[in-house]
Amino acid sequence: MSRQFKTVNYQEALEITVRLDDCLPQDHLARFLADVVEDLDLSAFYARYGNRGAAPYAPEVLLALLVYAYANGVFSSRKIEQACRDTVAYRFLAGNLTPDHDTIAAFRKTFLPQLQHLFVQILLLAQEMGLLKLGNISLDGSKIAADASKSKAVSYKRLKEIQVKLEAEVKELFALAEKADSSALPEGMDLPREIARREDRLARLAEAKAALLERAAERDAVEAAEYAARMRERDDQHKRTGKKPRGKPPAPPTPGPRDKDQYNFTDPESRIMKNSRDDGFGQHYNAQVAVDQAALFVVGCSLSNHPNDQHEVAPTLETIPKPLGTPSAAALDCGFFSEPNLAVLEEKGIEAYIATGREPHNQGWQAYFADAGSPPPEEATLREKMAHKLRTALGKAIYRRRKCTVEPVFGQIKAVLGFRQFSLRASLQ
């Protein structure tokens, strides 16, 4: 055969001496992370170590490994341990050491609060380097699956049915116990154990019922406030125009727990939420991020168990580090539009650009270049004023940046890194 091929002698290849410096380009993420970790204040980490025992791995070594692994979609401590043996970037960050998976997992669990505070340090470091100057931001949320199955949840209606059934069974078992001296029990039956098992289930159901009642009370207060705000908006519109508002008036909320309210025994803090991927329902949390439109840095994030975004503006804004300053403007989709959210942004001195409804698709170029028209009168509703604001040139420019700044963040996290489910339970703690 005349064709020549490049071949490999694997025995000789095993004897080759490799310099890590030759394998990692100068702009490699591992090199950048090693430099960044050196500039972080890790005194809170070192303060947790005692003076006894074998020499532990330095916090910066394990921290750099975790950050690099997460940036590449690797979340398993066992996979990180394996990568320290056979992947160049991990060997570089570990200094050719091989921390075992128990060490990595224990570090992550022990220093979780300290790891969260490093988020602020990194943002301040980016600001000092001139990479971040807080200006306009975009906010959005996305559902992240909880580490729990919806099959471990019980509805309020079903909970009451199970309670009645178990109480009747306990009563029957106690009656059977009274007759135990005169009549034989079924073969293999441990009566005290059967009673204890049902009483334990009743105690857990009582705990679930109390939690559902508490959630219902919180929901009642929120829905009452929202109902009052909607009715006030309709009354204001009626007084201003002299015409009855279009559409049916909103129905007053029904107080108390509802039959379909759910409680999950595996992760009680998670909630049943609609999954946008398949229109199904599952145990989720609602994650929120605030992204700077110019630098594309995540400057704030929050987590809740609310199925919609109506109450997430204030908590997310509170997570933006104070030294970064105050954003000049914020772009949000229609899921955030409410009078309280507008008040929160105004109180913080942030210009609000919130969609008042869903925009139809394929409107044509005329809709994008249409004139904003005359400003609404002073007595116009907040929704009418915001709708006009978004039709102005400035409003279009700021709101248009929302989709290409905050939504790709969740795309990267979910589709690229593969993070779609939490590994910890009670993730709000």
Order of alpha helices (4+ residues) and beta strands (2+ residues): alpha-alpha-alpha-alpha-alpha-alpha-alpha-alpha-alpha-beta-beta-alpha-alpha-beta-beta-beta-beta-alpha-beta-alpha-beta-alpha-alpha-alpha-alpha
